[in-house]
Amino acid sequence: MHDGFLHESLRGVDWGVATADCLAAPPPPPSERVGHFRQWTEDMRQLFGVTPDTHRMAAGWPRLQPDGPGTWDREALDRFDRALDALLAGGARPAVTLLDRTLPPWLDAAGGWLDRDTAEHFAGYAAELGRRFGDRVERWITSTDLAGPTLADHVAGMYPPSRGIGRAGLASVHHILLANGLAVRALAAEGVRGRIGTTVTLVGGYPATDDPFDRLALERLESWTNRLFLDPLLLGEHMVTEDDVSPVEATGCVRPGDLETIATRQGLLGLSWHTPFRVTAPENLPRVLPTTRCPSALNEVNRLLVGLGFAIVPFADVETTAYGWPIIPEGLADAVAGLHDLYGDLLPPLSVIDNGMADLDLVDANGHSDDARRQALLRARLSWLAGLVAAGVEVCGYEYWSVLDNLEAKFRYTRLYAMAVPDHEAPPRPAIPSDWVHGGAFADAVVTGPTGRLTLVPAAARASQSVSAT
């Protein structure tokens, strides 16, 4: 796909960077992260002639309210104030994440997101920041990740370890969604400028084989990830399984009026994108999961997932980043197209928060940064995304997230469980496919289905038994 098409299709997109650095904390010393921001900025200038100018940082709730509701740390507020002024003085448009996983200790001790009162405290915190800083913040993101503080924490007990209580912990999903709806209303009542929204971790992938049960397994994965959060946000109802059961409502946490609050219209929906998954039905595991050199961690996570009716297996013959993420540039566009096919015009404008900083670990045969390969991957990923935008999907923003943030999650879980090849120490390295650079075949890839919703013509990656970058 030629760069002129990219320029035209993505003209209205806000380009930016994001980090978990805290506005309320003392300024960090210079770090490698600055180099990542500069690299991303330079790549965008060279490839598309645009300069990212939005900069999103975490507010730092634990620092701002360390001692309880109604109390504020004056020094933290002053640091927040000065940090916003510094961003503006440097030509950046500030954006703020109200919650970056961590709650103030007094709320965590009271039960965290299992406690309904946390939602009310969060709304009050959002209102105060909106009142103080609403005239200088370009974009408000209520949470950088809805799944981490709920599914990973209170359901699965992933981080912090051993705190999960299984399906009873799904009440935390309802409470964080309620907090988002209350915060959106509170910020709007304060008259803040800019868009207000939240972030979901977008999950997408491909069936491991052409077996219909593998397709069903993929749908189950997407239900327990995307639909678990987006059905209440966009449809005003909690996700119902194929057994006609709402796992969240079964916890008894839903009260009258809650879902109307949760479904409060948002100015944007952030999509945090990591990597596509190759998904299979549990009964197909013996024939698609390698029995030799298979990461034990993959077996470990599948012991949890098979109870939900699906499992994940490595991709075959796909190059990976140092984190074990498969390099499949069309994966993001396929996942976004799937969301549009499911929710259509109910989707707010989308802001893609791509963990693309992991692209920086691509090196050549001599161990040096492979700039040409990294830029080709970036162009390919954005080419697929531009095709969706041209076909009617509204994308209002695209951010690179620092590779140095959330290292615990990346190294302990993502690298282990999203591994793309059985032997990560020696991943295959196919040549850059020509359509990464030219993309001539992409023109016919986006179509409008019989319902009027967008979908993608199944790519070779979607149709084959092993999604390959070759």
ABEGO torsion letter per residue (X at the ends): XBAAAAAAAAAABBBBBBBABBAABBBBBBBAAAAAAAAAAAAAAAAAGBBBABBBBBAGAAAABAAEBGBBBAAAAAAAAAAAAAAAAAGBBBBBBABBGBBBAAAAAAGEAABAAAAAAAAAAAAAAAAAAAAABABBBABABAAAAAAAAAAAGAOBBGABAEAAAAAAAAAAAAAAAAAAAAAAAAGBBEBBBBBBBBBBEBBABABAAAAAAAAAAAAAAAAAAAAAAAAGBBBBBAAGBBAAAAAGABBBGAAAAAABBBABBBBBBABBBBBBBAAAAAAABBABGBBAAAAAAAAAAAAAGBBBBBBBGBBBBAAGBBBBAAAAAAAAAAAAAAAEAABBBBBBBBAAAAAAABBBAAGBBBAAAAAAAAAAAAAAAAAAAAAGBBBABBBBBBAABGAAAAAAAAAAAABABABAABBBBBBBBAAAAAGAAAAAABBBBAAGBBBBBBBAAAABABBBAX
